[in-house]
Amino acid sequence: MALSGSQREGDWTRLVVPVAVLVASVAACSVMPPAGASARTAVCQPHGADALVGRAASAPIVEQARMASRSQAVRLVMPGEAEPQVGQIDRLTLFLDEGGLITRATCG
């Protein structure tokens, strides 16, 4: 039995629509960075802040340490505070002494 042109067209349409839906759903599931975020996640590099060890942890110095370490955030740890848990690869942790001087820099 031969198929007419309209029957062949109907078969083609029945195949194209599910494939198009599948392609669109896969594209919708891809991970996209948040608006305004860089495509590459920042990873803290603590050695960048080593030059600031011994300096007072003023706002400009803390910001300079953040930028030098390429981190997105900074946590200040005062003497007697619990050691922070490592986990945020984009956070610089500055440890301070009783006088507010930076004693060491780590990431996490």
C-alpha positions as CSV (number, residue, x, y, z in Angstrom):
1,M,0.0,0.0,0.0
2,A,1.4,3.3,-1.1
3,L,1.3,6.3,1.2
4,S,0.0,9.6,-0.1
5,G,2.0,12.8,0.4
6,S,-0.2,14.0,3.3
7,Q,0.2,10.7,5.1
8,R,4.0,10.9,4.8
9,E,3.9,14.5,6.0
10,G,1.8,13.5,9.1
11,D,4.3,10.7,10.0
12,W,7.2,13.2,9.8
13,T,5.3,15.7,12.0
14,R,4.7,13.1,14.6
15,L,8.4,12.4,14.8
16,V,9.6,16.0,14.7
17,V,7.4,17.3,17.5
18,P,8.6,14.8,20.2
19,V,12.3,15.3,19.1
20,A,11.9,19.1,19.4
21,V,10.3,18.8,22.8
22,L,13.1,16.5,24.0
23,V,15.8,18.9,22.7
24,A,14.1,21.9,24.3
25,S,13.8,20.1,27.7
26,V,17.5,19.1,27.7
27,A,18.5,22.7,26.9
28,A,16.3,23.9,29.8
29,C,18.1,21.6,32.2
30,S,21.6,22.9,31.5
31,V,23.3,24.8,34.4
32,M,23.6,28.5,33.9
33,P,25.6,30.8,36.1
34,P,23.6,33.5,38.0
35,A,23.1,36.8,36.3
36,G,26.2,39.0,36.8
37,A,28.4,36.1,37.9
38,S,31.4,35.1,36.0
39,A,31.3,31.8,34.2
40,R,34.3,30.6,36.2
41,T,34.0,30.2,40.0
42,A,36.4,32.2,42.0
43,V,38.8,30.1,44.0
44,C,40.6,31.7,47.0
45,Q,44.4,31.8,46.9
46,P,45.6,32.5,50.4
47,H,49.2,33.2,49.4
48,G,48.0,36.4,47.8
49,A,47.2,37.8,51.3
50,D,50.4,36.6,53.0
51,A,52.0,40.0,52.5
52,L,49.4,41.6,54.8
53,V,50.2,39.3,57.8
54,G,51.2,41.6,60.7
55,R,49.0,44.5,59.4
56,A,46.0,45.9,61.3
57,A,42.7,44.4,59.9
58,S,41.2,47.7,58.8
59,A,38.5,47.8,56.2
60,P,40.9,48.8,53.4
61,I,43.5,46.2,54.4
62,V,40.8,43.4,54.6
63,E,39.6,44.5,51.1
64,Q,43.1,44.5,49.8
65,A,43.6,40.9,51.2
66,R,40.3,39.8,49.6
67,M,41.4,41.1,46.2
68,A,44.9,39.8,46.5
69,S,43.6,36.3,47.3
70,R,41.0,36.5,44.5
71,S,38.2,35.5,46.9
72,Q,34.6,36.6,46.9
73,A,34.2,37.0,50.7
74,V,36.3,37.4,53.9
75,R,35.8,36.0,57.3
76,L,37.6,37.5,60.3
77,V,38.4,35.1,63.2
78,M,39.2,36.6,66.5
79,P,41.2,34.8,69.3
80,G,39.1,32.3,71.1
81,E,36.6,31.8,68.2
82,A,36.0,28.4,66.9
83,E,38.0,27.4,63.9
84,P,35.8,27.8,60.8
85,Q,34.8,24.8,58.8
86,V,36.5,24.5,55.4
87,G,34.0,24.4,52.6
88,Q,33.7,27.8,50.8
89,I,36.4,27.7,48.2
90,D,35.8,31.4,47.4
91,R,36.2,32.7,51.0
92,L,39.4,34.1,52.6
93,T,39.7,33.6,56.4
94,L,41.9,36.0,58.2
95,F,43.0,35.1,61.8
96,L,43.6,38.1,64.1
97,D,45.4,38.5,67.4
98,E,44.1,40.4,70.4
99,G,45.3,43.7,68.9
100,G,43.5,43.1,65.6
101,L,46.6,42.3,63.6
102,I,46.4,39.6,60.9
103,T,48.3,36.5,62.0
104,R,47.5,34.2,59.1
105,A,45.4,33.8,56.1
106,T,43.6,30.6,54.9
107,C,40.8,29.7,52.5
108,G,37.5,28.0,53.3
